[in-house]
Amino acid sequence: MWTLAHVWFGRIIMGFAIINGGLGIQYAANAVPAEKGYGVVTGIFGLAYICVLVWWYTKAGKQVEQRKSEESMVVATHVKKEAMTDVKEV
């Protein structure tokens, strides 16, 4: 629970940091190219971050599915062995 809260709190803080950077450039009365440059750079890094998150969660989902299928195979094998043992005892 704490790990999940920590991860999401970090993501929210990163969003506020991006907004803060944009406001800082605007309030510093920099030229328009600086504002556009900041927007382009943050857009590229934001898109890259989202792509990494999507890749990470799809990779994690495949690993969970793989573990579930492996566990079901182990359980099925165990059940078959028990059924065979019951038949031999009769």
C-alpha positions in Angstrom: 0.0 0.0 0.0 2.8 2.4 0.9 4.7 1.6 -2.2 1.7 2.4 -4.4 1.0 5.6 -2.6 4.7 6.6 -2.9 4.7 5.9 -6.7 1.6 7.9 -7.4 2.7 10.8 -5.1 5.9 11.0 -7.2 4.0 11.0 -10.4 1.7 13.8 -9.2 4.8 15.8 -8.0 6.4 15.4 -11.4 3.3 16.8 -13.0 3.4 19.8 -10.7 7.1 20.3 -11.5 6.4 20.4 -15.2 3.6 23.0 -14.6 6.0 25.0 -12.3 8.7 25.0 -14.9 6.3 26.4 -17.5 5.0 29.1 -15.2 8.5 30.0 -14.2 9.5 30.6 -17.9 6.4 32.6 -18.4 6.8 34.8 -15.3 10.5 35.3 -16.1 9.4 37.1 -19.3 11.6 35.0 -21.5 11.2 35.2 -25.2 8.5 33.1 -26.9 11.1 30.6 -28.4 12.1 29.7 -24.8 8.4 28.9 -24.0 8.0 26.9 -27.2 11.3 25.0 -26.5 10.2 24.1 -23.0 6.9 22.9 -24.4 8.7 20.7 -27.0 11.2 19.2 -24.5 8.6 18.5 -21.9 6.3 17.0 -24.5 9.0 14.7 -25.8 10.0 13.6 -22.2 6.3 13.3 -21.2 5.5 11.1 -24.2 8.6 9.0 -23.5 7.6 8.5 -19.9 4.1 7.5 -20.9 5.5 5.0 -23.4 7.8 3.5 -20.7 4.8 3.2 -18.3 2.7 1.5 -20.9 5.5 -0.9 -21.8 6.2 -1.6 -18.1 2.6 -2.4 -17.3 2.0 -4.6 -20.4 5.2 -6.5 -19.6 4.1 -6.9 -16.0 0.7 -8.1 -17.1 2.3 -10.8 -19.3 4.4 -11.9 -16.4 1.4 -12.3 -14.2 -0.5 -14.3 -16.9 2.6 -16.5 -17.3 2.8 -17.1 -13.6 -0.9 -17.9 -13.4 -0.6 -20.4 -16.2 2.4 -22.0 -14.6 0.6 -22.2 -11.3 -2.4 -23.8 -12.9 -0.2 -26.4 -14.6 1.3 -27.3 -11.2 -2.1 -27.5 -9.6 -3.5 -29.6 -12.5 -0.5 -32.0 -12.3 -0.9 -32.3 -8.5 -4.7 -33.0 -8.9 -4.0 -35.7 -11.6 -1.4 -37.4 -9.3 -4.0 -37.4 -6.5 -6.6 -38.9 -8.8 -4.3 -41.6 -10.0 -3.4 -42.4 -6.4 -7.0 -42.7 -5.4 -7.7 -45.1 -8.3 -4.8 -47.3 -7.3 -6.0 -47.5 -3.8 -9.5 -48.8 -4.8 
